Amino acid sequence: MIHTQATQDVIRRLAVVGSGLAGLTAARKLVAAGVDVTLFEKSRGPGGRMASKRLTDPADSSADIGAQYFTIRNPAFLDFLTEHAGTGCWGQWDGRFRYQGADNGWQNMRPAERYVGIPRMSAITRALSAGLDVRTGVRIACLERDTDELWQLRDTEGAVHRGYDAVLLTPPPAQTVDLLNDSGLASLADDFNIQISRMQACWTVMAYFPDGAGADFEALMPNSRVLNWAANNSSKPGREDQGEWWVLHGDPDWSDAHTEADPDQVADRLVKEFRHFGAIEAMPGTVRVHRWLYARPKARTGPGQLWFERERIAIAGDWLDGGRVEGAFNSADSLVKRLASLGVLPDSP
Ligand SMILES: Cc1cc2nc3c(=O)[nH]c(=O)nc-3n(C[C@H](O)[C@H](O)[C@H](O)COP(=O)(O)OP(=O)(O)OC[C@H]3O[C@@H](n4cnc5c(N)ncnc54)[C@H](O)[C@@H]3O)c2cc1C
């Protein structure tokens, strides 16, 4: 079949794969520009790496297991959050943030505006998903052309979702490359694969201290080859925990080297490092473990976002723009601006 474009001009229906911040940002802006948007998300809820884990022991707790906090340098991000998520589900997290300098002496991080979701990180993406057509629990396996040369998305259960003028992919790079390869679009993957660095893993431990850990800091970044970050999740605004939930993140290189390690051993190791570097005497009660295979980019990121005009496929995500929460917003924001400038959106956003 001769390859023709579905519609040379306007994108009326668009599918977004992934409902992390990049997917949700793009979706809200595209809906505002008159596009009919459907999001497909493999997990049970939206949010991606702005994830919070519900914890039952003790009851009714949660801990932020992905992004710990975010910064807002781009005024457009502030405007977007205020307009689309409101002001009740996020706020500033003040605390004593310590890091170890080159001489191993402890330093206080400079005061900064650090934001978190309230009462949990995922409250933000939950608010941003309101009113959008988000199909959760649907893992997209590949993209295909239908007989009208429109895109159809086949999920891993074999269901087919039809009739899209364009598709936006927002999963981390390895998963995006897999999707393109499985869709006969390996040439697109080749096109950007060399421009980006791969994502590193992150072992995450949630440790509950019923009587508090007794720390004189809220977050710690030690000179450890094992432990990258420890934070008192219960010190974030809006958490009403009786004791303290601490979130410990493994060092990226260490996590990469131990992706197949026994989770119990990982937990023991990270708790031991935390107690050592934080001079913590208390022992945790409940301990839970989560493994991120794709957490943060190793180094270089770019070029912001991608739009393949001929195929009508867009790619956005933090890994194309700095690798952080704000980068996910910036990537999606610049993608929608680019589409608007090309005149392929029904209305101006
Ligand atoms: C451990 C950790 C700590 C972090 N700490 C910070 C921090 O302190 N500050 C900061 O700014 N950033 C931090 N980050 C990074 C931040 O979380 C990300 O930059 C941001 O959340 C990425 O958003 P995104 O939308 O680009 O990608 P994601 O949030 O990864 O969204 C992609 C979505 O695609 C879905 N998906 C993937 N494949 C498919 C498929 N085939 N079908 C359907 N859905 C699919 C995924 O389930 C996911 O929901 C951290 C991340 C991790 C993991």
The ligand as a Gaussian input file, in Angstrom:
#p B3LYP/6-31G(d) Opt

LIG

0 1
 C       12.921000       7.274000      41.980000
 C       12.668000       8.558000      41.259000
 C       12.983000       9.769000      41.856000
 C       12.748000      10.973000      41.203000
 N       12.993000      12.158000      41.831000
 C       12.679000      13.317000      41.235000
 C       12.772000      14.548000      41.932000
 O       13.064000      14.574000      43.131000
 N       12.483000      15.698000      41.262000
 C       12.084000      15.689000      39.958000
 O       11.806000      16.763000      39.405000
 N       11.950000      14.529000      39.275000
 C       12.228000      13.348000      39.892000
 N       12.063000      12.170000      39.227000
 C       11.711000      12.207000      37.808000
 C       10.216000      12.487000      37.577000
 O        9.443000      11.579000      38.291000
 C        9.973000      12.379000      36.082000
 O       10.815000      13.320000      35.444000
 C        8.539000      12.650000      35.609000
 O        7.582000      12.159000      36.518000
 C        8.395000      12.027000      34.227000
 O        7.101000      12.247000      33.687000
 P        6.785000      11.674000      32.223000
 O        5.364000      11.936000      31.955000
 O        7.796000      12.203000      31.264000
 O        7.057000      10.086000      32.299000
 P        6.354000       8.978000      33.181000
 O        5.913000       9.559000      34.464000
 O        7.291000       7.822000      33.231000
 O        5.059000       8.586000      32.346000
 C        5.074000       7.601000      31.335000
 C        3.798000       6.769000      31.473000
 O        3.715000       5.864000      30.382000
 C        3.129000       4.666000      30.857000
 N        3.452000       3.623000      29.879000
 C        4.671000       3.133000      29.553000
 N        4.560000       2.214000      28.561000
 C        3.244000       2.132000      28.267000
 C        2.490000       1.357000      27.309000
 N        3.081000       0.506000      26.466000
 N        1.139000       1.517000      27.269000
 C        0.509000       2.402000      28.122000
 N        1.178000       3.134000      29.034000
 C        2.524000       3.022000      29.093000
 C        3.783000       4.484000      32.225000
 O        3.050000       3.595000      33.052000
 C        3.784000       5.918000      32.739000
 O        2.612000       6.202000      33.479000
 C       12.229000      10.950000      39.885000
 C       11.884000       9.731000      39.291000
 C       12.073000       8.551000      39.978000
 C       11.626000       7.257000      39.359000

